[in-house]
């Protein structure tokens, strides 16, 4: 039995570098010793409440040190943590709490009104109230324990555990964004967590002196497993915010001498347009990760103007950060999402289950020690996603002659027009460079002549602007084949998004798919 846990990370660094700053949120620092002491206090509280190895506890907070205190406390005891999306409504929280069988929920004060309704409709027995620092929030209700009291009333000594924690034990259940159907809980183990840490360290060549600017929420696979936990495992420093503000983000780069940054395309778009990067000293930044399949080429060039050379990366909750484009290939392989990580084996599989030839479109599949164990309490969904240890990502792509990967689209988003396969992401990527377009999403809709055709949903850069179908066709002319051109366009003020920045195409199809207006 591999007796070891992720809780050892802060325990070890608390001994090696106790006064080193581990985590900074909204300017408030926490050392490794403080992080470990607080996690131990929480662990003793959880033991007093009778929680046993394998039981589930959840957190509903914005980014904060307290969330990590609960995470590491759970890791030390062998409990399974369920980080919850703070944007969820009560009914959505209820589903996940019941699906995971959660016994305890820690929540930020600002979410008290969301938690109150689920008390009677779930099996959650205990609640922890965490102060966020926000104004005009409810006081700690009588049915919850104030987190600050836990730190005062319980020991900071290492907890004595009844049952050893193994590396193959689950540590988290991360719910997918739910772009299709009910969210699925991806189960990750302590061992997979360590391999994710090692993979990120390898990508970034991370050292103890690095400062990683974290832009994603901690309930998200990227915020937890690509940014925060790998950084703490290496003994480095994480900088983050409860709510991301472009000015705070840019000033943090200079103030904390940030060396590593990861941000999604949607975040970079906001940062660039804010103008806050102007005059910021980015000379300490040596690694910039981000982008993805919908990142327009001009964004890479815009960031480079500020001294930020972004490497594209690709991943999903089930297999986070599975590949990155090496720095040496940023220009000669522009558009590629890179090569598989050190602990990931990936390839393209055709419809018959064979490895595809170079430049042949197929599904990206993979295996390795960073792939999830499966979906919580969903054996059929797990069997569909993982076959003989191979994860089916549902993403379509191809490899060039040199083995570099390129994303085409999600398999479910492809549509057929006149007998031809059309991949919306290809057209979306081109349209992202249109001077009047801020964001765009394309879906397939029924068409009497062609079977299906494309409908583009456009968010203009300037509110009130209109992009006509003729303007779209003119812009696409000479860039993509005519059968791929959308036939319909609809202007929106915003696109429906998941917490991870993915567009909810199912929602677009349900709400607008049958409405073929060209306004």
C-alpha positions as a Python dict, from the first residue, in 0.01 Angstrom:
ca = {
    (1, 'X'): (0, 0, 0),
    (2, 'X'): (139, 340, -104),
    (3, 'X'): (87, 527, 224),
    (4, 'X'): (129, 893, 133),
    (5, 'X'): (-98, 1189, 80),
    (6, 'X'): (-107, 1531, -84),
    (7, 'X'): (-124, 1669, 270),
    (8, 'X'): (248, 1593, 299),
    (9, 'X'): (317, 1887, 63),
    (10, 'X'): (254, 2163, 314),
    (11, 'X'): (371, 1952, 606),
    (12, 'X'): (714, 1917, 443),
    (13, 'X'): (746, 2280, 332),
    (14, 'X'): (635, 2401, 675),
    (15, 'X'): (946, 2231, 812),
    (16, 'X'): (1182, 2326, 527),
    (17, 'X'): (1077, 2687, 464),
    (18, 'X'): (824, 2776, 737),
    (19, 'X'): (837, 3153, 683),
    (20, 'X'): (829, 3141, 303),
    (21, 'X'): (515, 3303, 159),
    (22, 'X'): (310, 3028, -2),
    (23, 'X'): (-12, 3201, -100),
    (24, 'X'): (-116, 3562, -153),
    (25, 'X'): (-484, 3645, -208),
    (26, 'X'): (-593, 4006, -252),
    (27, 'X'): (-259, 4114, -109),
    (28, 'X'): (-291, 3904, 208),
    (29, 'X'): (5, 3661, 244),
    (30, 'X'): (10, 3322, 414),
    (31, 'X'): (332, 3134, 488),
    (32, 'X'): (379, 2760, 451),
    (33, 'X'): (380, 2728, 828),
    (34, 'X'): (51, 2920, 859),
    (35, 'X'): (-106, 2714, 582),
    (36, 'X'): (-5, 2389, 750),
    (37, 'X'): (-111, 2501, 1100),
    (38, 'X'): (-452, 2613, 977),
    (39, 'X'): (-504, 2291, 781),
    (40, 'X'): (-425, 2095, 1098),
    (41, 'X'): (-681, 2294, 1297),
    (42, 'X'): (-944, 2218, 1036),
    (43, 'X'): (-843, 1850, 1032),
    (44, 'X'): (-895, 1823, 1410),
    (45, 'X'): (-1236, 1989, 1374),
    (46, 'X'): (-1335, 1744, 1100),
    (47, 'X'): (-1226, 1452, 1316),
    (48, 'X'): (-1434, 1583, 1607),
    (49, 'X'): (-1736, 1590, 1375),
    (50, 'X'): (-1684, 1220, 1307),
    (51, 'X'): (-1581, 1243, 944),
    (52, 'X'): (-1403, 932, 822),
    (53, 'X'): (-1172, 849, 534),
    (54, 'X'): (-1354, 839, 200),
    (55, 'X'): (-1639, 1067, 308),
    (56, 'X'): (-1706, 1383, 107),
    (57, 'X'): (-1688, 1746, 214),
    (58, 'X'): (-1745, 2047, -11),
    (59, 'X'): (-1631, 2409, -38),
    (60, 'X'): (-1826, 2697, -191),
    (61, 'X'): (-1590, 2994, -186),
    (62, 'X'): (-1409, 3237, -406),
    (63, 'X'): (-1031, 3203, -410),
    (64, 'X'): (-903, 3229, -54),
    (65, 'X'): (-654, 3074, 185),
    (66, 'X'): (-936, 2907, 379),
    (67, 'X'): (-1027, 2697, 78),
    (68, 'X'): (-672, 2558, 76),
    (69, 'X'): (-688, 2501, 452),
    (70, 'X'): (-991, 2277, 396),
    (71, 'X'): (-831, 2110, 91),
    (72, 'X'): (-516, 2009, 278),
    (73, 'X'): (-708, 1910, 590),
    (74, 'X'): (-916, 1675, 379),
    (75, 'X'): (-602, 1542, 208),
    (76, 'X'): (-439, 1460, 542),
    (77, 'X'): (-745, 1268, 662),
    (78, 'X'): (-825, 1088, 339),
    (79, 'X'): (-1152, 1276, 292),
    (80, 'X'): (-1268, 1362, -59),
    (81, 'X'): (-1306, 1733, -134),
    (82, 'X'): (-1575, 1861, -371),
    (83, 'X'): (-1487, 2217, -484),
    (84, 'X'): (-1810, 2385, -597),
    (85, 'X'): (-1866, 2652, -860),
    (86, 'X'): (-1972, 2965, -672),
    (87, 'X'): (-2180, 3077, -970),
    (88, 'X'): (-2425, 2791, -921),
    (89, 'X'): (-2783, 2847, -809),
    (90, 'X'): (-2933, 2656, -515),
    (91, 'X'): (-3089, 2381, -732),
    (92, 'X'): (-2756, 2320, -906),
    (93, 'X'): (-2576, 2306, -571),
    (94, 'X'): (-2838, 2063, -447),
    (95, 'X'): (-2772, 1825, -737),
    (96, 'X'): (-2396, 1813, -681),
    (97, 'X'): (-2420, 1788, -302),
    (98, 'X'): (-2661, 1497, -331),
    (99, 'X'): (-2477, 1329, -616),
    (100, 'X'): (-2152, 1328, -417),
    (101, 'X'): (-2320, 1250, -83),
    (102, 'X'): (-2155, 1549, 85),
    (103, 'X'): (-2164, 1555, 468),
    (104, 'X'): (-2007, 1896, 533),
    (105, 'X'): (-2008, 2223, 339),
    (106, 'X'): (-1775, 2519, 395),
    (107, 'X'): (-1898, 2840, 234),
    (108, 'X'): (-1819, 3208, 199),
    (109, 'X'): (-2050, 3447, 385),
    (110, 'X'): (-2165, 3602, 57),
    (111, 'X'): (-2317, 3267, -48),
    (112, 'X'): (-2526, 3217, 268),
    (113, 'X'): (-2849, 3285, 78),
    (114, 'X'): (-2757, 3016, -176),
    (115, 'X'): (-2678, 2762, 94),
    (116, 'X'): (-2981, 2820, 316),
    (117, 'X'): (-3234, 2663, 72),
    (118, 'X'): (-3036, 2339, 29),
    (119, 'X'): (-3014, 2257, 400),
    (120, 'X'): (-3342, 2067, 397),
    (121, 'X'): (-3297, 1902, 56),
    (122, 'X'): (-2950, 1748, 101),
    (123, 'X'): (-2775, 1519, 348),
    (124, 'X'): (-2524, 1786, 452),
    (125, 'X'): (-2498, 1772, 832),
    (126, 'X'): (-2236, 2036, 911),
    (127, 'X'): (-2167, 2384, 775),
    (128, 'X'): (-1862, 2611, 809),
    (129, 'X'): (-1906, 2986, 761),
    (130, 'X'): (-1603, 3169, 616),
    (131, 'X'): (-1566, 3548, 621),
    (132, 'X'): (-1482, 3687, 278),
    (133, 'X'): (-1412, 4046, 377),
    (134, 'X'): (-1708, 4165, 171),
    (135, 'X'): (-1948, 4421, 310),
    (136, 'X'): (-2324, 4383, 354),
    (137, 'X'): (-2312, 4006, 399),
    (138, 'X'): (-2509, 3790, 644),
    (139, 'X'): (-2357, 3717, 984),
    (140, 'X'): (-2274, 3358, 1075),
    (141, 'X'): (-2607, 3174, 1108),
    (142, 'X'): (-2679, 2957, 1410),
    (143, 'X'): (-2665, 2640, 1201),
    (144, 'X'): (-2301, 2699, 1094),
    (145, 'X'): (-1960, 2707, 1265),
    (146, 'X'): (-1749, 3020, 1217),
    (147, 'X'): (-1417, 2927, 1054),
    (148, 'X'): (-1230, 3173, 1274),
    (149, 'X'): (-1349, 2981, 1581),
    (150, 'X'): (-1201, 2660, 1438),
    (151, 'X'): (-859, 2824, 1417),
    (152, 'X'): (-891, 2945, 1779),
    (153, 'X'): (-1036, 2632, 1936),
    (154, 'X'): (-847, 2343, 1771),
    (155, 'X'): (-488, 2224, 1783),
    (156, 'X'): (-235, 2305, 1511),
    (157, 'X'): (-52, 1977, 1577),
    (158, 'X'): (-46, 1716, 1304),
    (159, 'X'): (-363, 1503, 1323),
    (160, 'X'): (-336, 1137, 1418),
    (161, 'X'): (-532, 934, 1166),
    (162, 'X'): (-708, 603, 1226),
    (163, 'X'): (-673, 471, 870),
    (164, 'X'): (-368, 542, 654),
    (165, 'X'): (-418, 744, 336),
    (166, 'X'): (-296, 581, 17),
    (167, 'X'): (-178, 749, -301),
    (168, 'X'): (-449, 563, -491),
    (169, 'X'): (-726, 703, -269),
    (170, 'X'): (-951, 975, -417),
    (171, 'X'): (-875, 1333, -312),
    (172, 'X'): (-1121, 1543, -515),
    (173, 'X'): (-1438, 1522, -718),
    (174, 'X'): (-1428, 1800, -978),
    (175, 'X'): (-1758, 1857, -1152),
    (176, 'X'): (-1743, 1934, -1520),
    (177, 'X'): (-1899, 2255, -1645),
    (178, 'X'): (-2201, 2071, -1777),
    (179, 'X'): (-2204, 2201, -2135),
    (180, 'X'): (-2414, 1894, -2215),
    (181, 'X'): (-2654, 1738, -1966),
    (182, 'X'): (-2599, 1713, -1592),
    (183, 'X'): (-2247, 1786, -1460),
    (184, 'X'): (-2026, 1481, -1412),
    (185, 'X'): (-1790, 1450, -1116),
    (186, 'X'): (-1437, 1362, -1228),
    (187, 'X'): (-1264, 1163, -951),
    (188, 'X'): (-894, 1237, -899),
    (189, 'X'): (-658, 1055, -665),
    (190, 'X'): (-359, 1165, -459),
    (191, 'X'): (-129, 988, -707),
    (192, 'X'): (-283, 1163, -1006),
    (193, 'X'): (-246, 1493, -821),
    (194, 'X'): (127, 1437, -775),
    (195, 'X'): (173, 1347, -1141),
    (196, 'X'): (-18, 1662, -1241),
    (197, 'X'): (220, 1857, -1017),
    (198, 'X'): (524, 1699, -1181),
    (199, 'X'): (383, 1763, -1528),
    (200, 'X'): (332, 2135, -1462),
    (201, 'X'): (675, 2162, -1300),
    (202, 'X'): (825, 2007, -1612),
    (203, 'X'): (633, 2238, -1847),
    (204, 'X'): (743, 2549, -1657),
    (205, 'X'): (1081, 2437, -1517),
    (206, 'X'): (946, 2566, -1187),
    (207, 'X'): (1173, 2645, -893),
    (208, 'X'): (1125, 2764, -534),
    (209, 'X'): (1178, 3126, -633),
    (210, 'X'): (899, 3128, -890),
    (211, 'X'): (584, 3337, -842),
    (212, 'X'): (279, 3201, -1025),
    (213, 'X'): (-4, 3447, -1098),
    (214, 'X'): (-324, 3242, -1076),
    (215, 'X'): (-625, 3374, -1267),
    (216, 'X'): (-866, 3081, -1244),
    (217, 'X'): (-1102, 2993, -957),
    (218, 'X'): (-987, 2720, -720),
    (219, 'X'): (-1299, 2514, -788),
    (220, 'X'): (-1174, 2482, -1146),
    (221, 'X'): (-930, 2213, -1257),
    (222, 'X'): (-698, 2481, -1395),
    (223, 'X'): (-700, 2695, -1084),
    (224, 'X'): (-642, 2401, -850),
    (225, 'X'): (-437, 2152, -1051),
    (226, 'X'): (-249, 2364, -1306),
    (227, 'X'): (-179, 2672, -1100),
    (228, 'X'): (-206, 2640, -723),
    (229, 'X'): (-123, 2287, -604),
    (230, 'X'): (179, 2237, -838),
    (231, 'X'): (321, 2571, -718),
    (232, 'X'): (281, 2474, -353),
    (233, 'X'): (427, 2130, -422),
    (234, 'X'): (739, 2303, -554),
    (235, 'X'): (762, 2535, -255),
    (236, 'X'): (702, 2844, -467),
    (237, 'X'): (447, 3127, -430),
    (238, 'X'): (93, 3166, -567),
    (239, 'X'): (-66, 3508, -622),
    (240, 'X'): (-441, 3524, -680),
    (241, 'X'): (-758, 3726, -622),
    (242, 'X'): (-1112, 3663, -503),
    (243, 'X'): (-1234, 3854, -807),
    (244, 'X'): (-1017, 3924, -1107),
    (245, 'X'): (-972, 4292, -1195),
    (246, 'X'): (-752, 4392, -1493),
    (247, 'X'): (-576, 4667, -1299),
    (248, 'X'): (-501, 4439, -1001),
    (249, 'X'): (-385, 4162, -1236),
    (250, 'X'): (-143, 4386, -1424),
    (251, 'X'): (-7, 4560, -1116),
    (252, 'X'): (51, 4222, -949),
    (253, 'X'): (284, 4122, -1234),
    (254, 'X'): (516, 4408, -1141),
    (255, 'X'): (457, 4422, -764),
    (256, 'X'): (527, 4054, -696),
    (257, 'X'): (780, 4005, -977),
    (258, 'X'): (562, 3734, -1127),
    (259, 'X'): (749, 3470, -1328),
    (260, 'X'): (467, 3241, -1448),
    (261, 'X'): (120, 3334, -1573),
    (262, 'X'): (-168, 3126, -1703),
    (263, 'X'): (-488, 3285, -1835),
    (264, 'X'): (-763, 3169, -2067),
    (265, 'X'): (-832, 3348, -2394),
    (266, 'X'): (-1141, 3515, -2246),
    (267, 'X'): (-930, 3660, -1962),
    (268, 'X'): (-648, 3776, -2190),
    (269, 'X'): (-903, 3949, -2411),
    (270, 'X'): (-1031, 4150, -2111),
    (271, 'X'): (-678, 4230, -1992),
    (272, 'X'): (-558, 4351, -2332),
    (273, 'X'): (-863, 4568, -2394),
    (274, 'X'): (-839, 4726, -2050),
    (275, 'X'): (-512, 4893, -2147),
    (276, 'X'): (-374, 4821, -1799),
    (277, 'X'): (-72, 4634, -1936),
    (278, 'X'): (71, 4960, -2071),
    (279, 'X'): (385, 5055, -1879),
    (280, 'X'): (388, 4736, -1667),
    (281, 'X'): (732, 4583, -1609),
    (282, 'X'): (695, 4223, -1731),
    (283, 'X'): (1069, 4152, -1741),
    (284, 'X'): (1050, 3885, -1470),
    (285, 'X'): (785, 3683, -1655),
    (286, 'X'): (949, 3383, -1820),
    (287, 'X'): (649, 3153, -1882),
    (288, 'X'): (307, 3252, -2016),
    (289, 'X'): (53, 2975, -2067),
    (290, 'X'): (-292, 3010, -2211),
    (291, 'X'): (-495, 3025, -2522),
    (292, 'X'): (-651, 2712, -2656),
    (293, 'X'): (-828, 2622, -2978),
    (294, 'X'): (-1030, 2944, -3000),
    (295, 'X'): (-737, 3181, -2956),
    (296, 'X'): (-695, 3416, -3254),
    (297, 'X'): (-342, 3450, -3388),
    (298, 'X'): (-340, 3825, -3331),
    (299, 'X'): (-372, 3770, -2955),
    (300, 'X'): (-30, 3602, -2945),
    (301, 'X'): (117, 3903, -3125),
    (302, 'X'): (-62, 4155, -2902),
    (303, 'X'): (75, 3989, -2588),
    (304, 'X'): (424, 3980, -2732),
    (305, 'X'): (407, 4359, -2763),
    (306, 'X'): (405, 4363, -2381),
    (307, 'X'): (692, 4115, -2354),
    (308, 'X'): (459, 3819, -2291),
    (309, 'X'): (525, 3522, -2519),
    (310, 'X'): (231, 3290, -2475),
    (311, 'X'): (251, 2915, -2520),
    (312, 'X'): (-75, 2746, -2619),
    (313, 'X'): (-192, 2465, -2395),
    (314, 'X'): (-475, 2215, -2399),
    (315, 'X'): (-654, 2017, -2132),
    (316, 'X'): (-984, 1926, -1972),
    (317, 'X'): (-1109, 1837, -1624),
    (318, 'X'): (-1065, 1467, -1695),
    (319, 'X'): (-701, 1514, -1804),
    (320, 'X'): (-582, 1862, -1715),
    (321, 'X'): (-306, 2034, -1911),
    (322, 'X'): (-235, 1733, -2130),
    (323, 'X'): (-21, 1924, -2381),
    (324, 'X'): (167, 2251, -2430),
    (325, 'X'): (334, 2406, -2734),
    (326, 'X'): (709, 2431, -2661),
    (327, 'X'): (861, 2780, -2666),
    (328, 'X'): (1089, 2692, -2955),
    (329, 'X'): (787, 2618, -3173),
    (330, 'X'): (576, 2923, -3094),
    (331, 'X'): (615, 3066, -3444),
    (332, 'X'): (692, 2775, -3673),
    (333, 'X'): (395, 2579, -3527),
    (334, 'X'): (155, 2869, -3469),
    (335, 'X'): (-197, 2730, -3428),
    (336, 'X'): (-79, 2403, -3276),
    (337, 'X'): (-169, 2308, -2919),
    (338, 'X'): (166, 2137, -2886),
    (339, 'X'): (300, 1802, -2779),
    (340, 'X'): (186, 1562, -2503),
    (341, 'X'): (312, 1630, -2153),
    (342, 'X'): (579, 1426, -1980),
    (343, 'X'): (319, 1204, -1809),
    (344, 'X'): (65, 1186, -2092),
    (345, 'X'): (46, 970, -2404),
    (346, 'X'): (-188, 1110, -2671),
    (347, 'X'): (-278, 1014, -3024),
    (348, 'X'): (-548, 1061, -3289),
    (349, 'X'): (-792, 773, -3330),
    (350, 'X'): (-1011, 718, -3635),
    (351, 'X'): (-1372, 592, -3637),
    (352, 'X'): (-1251, 230, -3650),
    (353, 'X'): (-1034, 269, -3341),
    (354, 'X'): (-703, 279, -3528),
    (355, 'X'): (-428, 539, -3499),
    (356, 'X'): (-491, 800, -3765),
    (357, 'X'): (-241, 898, -4032),
    (358, 'X'): (-78, 1245, -4023),
    (359, 'X'): (-326, 1525, -4106),
    (360, 'X'): (-622, 1287, -4072),
    (361, 'X'): (-895, 1423, -3845),
    (362, 'X'): (-1002, 1197, -3562),
    (363, 'X'): (-1063, 1196, -3188),
    (364, 'X'): (-788, 1290, -2945),
    (365, 'X'): (-746, 1001, -2702),
    (366, 'X'): (-490, 946, -2430),
    (367, 'X'): (-368, 758, -2128),
    (368, 'X'): (-131, 808, -1840),
    (369, 'X'): (-115, 877, -1465),
    (370, 'X'): (-283, 1219, -1492),
    (371, 'X'): (-608, 1079, -1636),
    (372, 'X'): (-901, 1075, -1393),
    (373, 'X'): (-1019, 751, -1230),
    (374, 'X'): (-1371, 799, -1366),
    (375, 'X'): (-1696, 983, -1299),
    (376, 'X'): (-1842, 969, -949),
    (377, 'X'): (-2132, 725, -926),
    (378, 'X'): (-2167, 714, -1306),
    (379, 'X'): (-2032, 374, -1419),
    (380, 'X'): (-2192, 392, -1764),
    (381, 'X'): (-2051, 739, -1833),
    (382, 'X'): (-1713, 624, -1707),
    (383, 'X'): (-1718, 320, -1936),
    (384, 'X'): (-1803, 543, -2231),
    (385, 'X'): (-1519, 786, -2152),
    (386, 'X'): (-1244, 538, -2054),
    (387, 'X'): (-1194, 216, -2250),
    (388, 'X'): (-909, -17, -2150),
    (389, 'X'): (-740, 274, -1972),
    (390, 'X'): (-772, 507, -2271),
    (391, 'X'): (-956, 837, -2222),
    (392, 'X'): (-1179, 953, -2508),
    (393, 'X'): (-1168, 1333, -2490),
    (394, 'X'): (-1452, 1402, -2736),
    (395, 'X'): (-1224, 1654, -2908),
    (396, 'X'): (-1147, 1626, -3277),
    (397, 'X'): (-802, 1705, -3403),
    (398, 'X'): (-508, 1590, -3611),
    (399, 'X'): (-131, 1559, -3595),
    (400, 'X'): (105, 1699, -3855),
    (401, 'X'): (401, 1509, -3996),
    (402, 'X'): (613, 1618, -3698),
    (403, 'X'): (362, 1487, -3443),
    (404, 'X'): (230, 1826, -3330),
    (405, 'X'): (-139, 1836, -3239),
    (406, 'X'): (-404, 2069, -3376),
    (407, 'X'): (-760, 2107, -3246),
    (408, 'X'): (-1042, 2096, -3500),
    (409, 'X'): (-1352, 2102, -3277),
    (410, 'X'): (-1560, 1913, -3027),
    (411, 'X'): (-1707, 1603, -3194),
    (412, 'X'): (-2057, 1701, -3083),
    (413, 'X'): (-2022, 2051, -3235),
    (414, 'X'): (-1941, 1933, -3588),
    (415, 'X'): (-2224, 1953, -3842),
    (416, 'X'): (-2264, 1835, -4202),
    (417, 'X'): (-2349, 2079, -4479),
    (418, 'X'): (-2407, 1938, -4826),
    (419, 'X'): (-2235, 1615, -4722),
    (420, 'X'): (-1924, 1798, -4597),
    (421, 'X'): (-1805, 1803, -4236),
    (422, 'X'): (-1793, 2156, -4093),
    (423, 'X'): (-1602, 2230, -3772),
    (424, 'X'): (-1730, 2557, -3620),
    (425, 'X'): (-1409, 2621, -3425),
    (426, 'X'): (-1218, 2667, -3750),
    (427, 'X'): (-1449, 2946, -3866),
    (428, 'X'): (-1478, 3096, -3519),
    (429, 'X'): (-1102, 3127, -3499),
    (430, 'X'): (-1090, 3323, -3826),
    (431, 'X'): (-1383, 3547, -3733),
    (432, 'X'): (-1218, 3629, -3399),
    (433, 'X'): (-981, 3851, -3596),
    (434, 'X'): (-1267, 4056, -3745),
    (435, 'X'): (-1225, 4420, -3630),
    (436, 'X'): (-1591, 4449, -3522),
    (437, 'X'): (-1619, 4112, -3342),
    (438, 'X'): (-1546, 4064, -2973),
    (439, 'X'): (-1660, 3702, -2949),
    (440, 'X'): (-1833, 3452, -3175),
    (441, 'X'): (-1987, 3106, -3163),
    (442, 'X'): (-2129, 2902, -3449),
    (443, 'X'): (-2378, 2614, -3439),
    (444, 'X'): (-2531, 2394, -3707),
    (445, 'X'): (-2901, 2449, -3783),
    (446, 'X'): (-3140, 2267, -4016),
    (447, 'X'): (-3142, 2376, -4381),
    (448, 'X'): (-3375, 2247, -4654),
    (449, 'X'): (-3112, 2270, -4927),
    (450, 'X'): (-2792, 2161, -4751),
    (451, 'X'): (-2925, 1955, -4461),
    (452, 'X'): (-2747, 2179, -4213),
    (453, 'X'): (-2584, 2519, -4232),
    (454, 'X'): (-2409, 2748, -3989),
    (455, 'X'): (-2557, 3013, -3764),
    (456, 'X'): (-2315, 3263, -3610),
    (457, 'X'): (-2379, 3435, -3277),
    (458, 'X'): (-2173, 3750, -3251),
    (459, 'X'): (-2085, 3981, -2963),
    (460, 'X'): (-1968, 4314, -3111),
    (461, 'X'): (-1669, 4505, -2979),
    (462, 'X'): (-1878, 4820, -2960),
    (463, 'X'): (-2220, 4778, -2797),
    (464, 'X'): (-2494, 4829, -3053),
    (465, 'X'): (-2276, 4752, -3355),
    (466, 'X'): (-2416, 4511, -3612),
    (467, 'X'): (-2214, 4266, -3821),
    (468, 'X'): (-2412, 4159, -4127),
    (469, 'X'): (-2399, 3823, -4302),
    (470, 'X'): (-2246, 3997, -4605),
    (471, 'X'): (-1967, 4140, -4390),
    (472, 'X'): (-1899, 3792, -4253),
    (473, 'X'): (-1885, 3637, -4599),
    (474, 'X'): (-1658, 3913, -4726),
    (475, 'X'): (-1420, 3858, -4432),
    (476, 'X'): (-1415, 3479, -4479),
    (477, 'X'): (-1364, 3499, -4854),
    (478, 'X'): (-1026, 3349, -4937),
    (479, 'X'): (-973, 3227, -4581),
    (480, 'X'): (-1208, 2926, -4558),
    (481, 'X'): (-1407, 2729, -4816),
    (482, 'X'): (-1751, 2868, -4901),
    (483, 'X'): (-1940, 2559, -4782),
    (484, 'X'): (-1815, 2642, -4431),
    (485, 'X'): (-1956, 2995, -4434),
    (486, 'X'): (-2247, 3052, -4195),
    (487, 'X'): (-2577, 3140, -4360),
    (488, 'X'): (-2729, 3318, -4060),
    (489, 'X'): (-2607, 3564, -3799),
    (490, 'X'): (-2752, 3687, -3472),
    (491, 'X'): (-2612, 3965, -3255),
    (492, 'X'): (-2593, 3908, -2879),
    (493, 'X'): (-2469, 4124, -2594),
    (494, 'X'): (-2286, 3823, -2448),
    (495, 'X'): (-2244, 3450, -2503),
    (496, 'X'): (-2350, 3200, -2235),
    (497, 'X'): (-2033, 3077, -2067),
    (498, 'X'): (-1931, 2808, -1823),
    (499, 'X'): (-1706, 2895, -1528),
    (500, 'X'): (-1404, 2774, -1724),
    (501, 'X'): (-1469, 3011, -2014),
    (502, 'X'): (-1627, 2758, -2247),
    (503, 'X'): (-1927, 2863, -2453),
    (504, 'X'): (-2249, 2677, -2373),
    (505, 'X'): (-2338, 2576, -2726),
    (506, 'X'): (-2619, 2354, -2603),
    (507, 'X'): (-2785, 2661, -2455),
    (508, 'X'): (-2744, 2848, -2783),
    (509, 'X'): (-2901, 2558, -2971),
    (510, 'X'): (-3191, 2529, -2729),
    (511, 'X'): (-3260, 2900, -2711),
    (512, 'X'): (-3181, 3026, -3060),
    (513, 'X'): (-3118, 2727, -3285),
    (514, 'X'): (-3459, 2730, -3452),
    (515, 'X'): (-3465, 3109, -3489),
    (516, 'X'): (-3293, 3193, -3814),
    (517, 'X'): (-3309, 3570, -3798),
    (518, 'X'): (-3023, 3768, -3944),
    (519, 'X'): (-3048, 4071, -3723),
}
